[in-house]
Structures are given as structure tokens and as C-alpha cells.
Amino acid sequence: MRLDKYLKITRLIKRRTVANEACDAQKVSVNGKPARASYDVKLGDIIEISMGQKPLKVKVLAINEYAKKEDAALGYEVIE
């Protein structure tokens, strides 16, 4: 699954266009490297989002095409 779509489905970023813009501005990195919106997310990837005051670091636990609001947070684990 594409990185921008993963960020939207897990609700780490509200809109896919915002996720796309964040990737273009190099505010999103995967495994320590800046990632493009088209990056193919894999299980175990570490995603860092540097938007706002506090950077967010998560580990990918599951990749689902669809997720209900209640289940969205089950796709990742917050680190630090």
C-alpha cells in the first residue's frame, strides 16, 4: 500500500492530499530516510512524521485496505 494512503487509513494524517504534501516537503521518513508518497509500506517499517510541535514515530503492525474509526489505531504502534 502507498505511504500516503496508509497514513490516511490509519488516521495518522487526516487527508490523503495532506499526507502527499507532507511527503513532498520531506516531513515523513521511513526507516530513517525521507520517503515519497508512493513508497510501498511494509510490515515492521518505522514511520516518522515531523509535523507540528512533537514528532511522531510509529511502527507498522498491519496493512489493511479499509479501517473503521475504532480499528484505525490497530495498524500501528507508537514508539517513544
N, C-alpha and C positions, 0 to 999 in steps of 0.2 A: 504494500500500500504506500502511496505517496506520503511524504512527510507532512505537507500542508493539510491533506485530508485526515491524517492521523491526529494532528493537533486539534482539528475541528471536532472530530467524532469523540475524542476523549475530553473535549471541552477545556483543554489547556489554553486554547485561544478561541474566542467566540465565533469568529467568521473565517472562512477559508481564504478570502481575499486579504484579510489582516495577517493571517499566517504566511501567505505568499509574500506580502510586503516585508514582513519581519525576516524571512529567509533572504530576500534580496538585499536587505540592509545589514546582513550578517549578524543578526541578533539571536540566531538559532544555530547551535552547533550540535553535532552528533559525534560521540566518542572523541571529543576534544578538537574536532575540525569543523570549520564553518560548513554548513550544509545548504544545498539548494532545495527548493520546494519539491523538486522531482526525485529527491533521494528516496530509495526504496527502504522503508523501515523494516528492521528485522528484530526478532525476539532477543532480549538482552542488551539492545542498544541503550546508551546513556545519552539523553537529550537534555541540553542546557538552553534555557530561554532567558535572555538578558533584556527583559522589557520591564520598565518601572523601577521601583526602588530596590527590590530584592531579587536577585537572580533565582530561577527555579531549576532544579536538577531532578530529573526523573529517570527511572529505569523501565523499559518497555517489558510488560509481562504478558500482554495478549494483544492480538491484532484482530479486531472484529470490523466487518463492513458496516454494521449498524449497532448503535448502542442507545438504550433508553437513558434518560437523565440520571436515574438511580444507579445504573450499571456503568456509566462512563468512567468513573474513577477506578474501576476494577482492571482497566487496561494498563495501568502504570503504578509504580511505587515511588513515592517522593524520597529522595536521598538528601541528607543534610538539611 
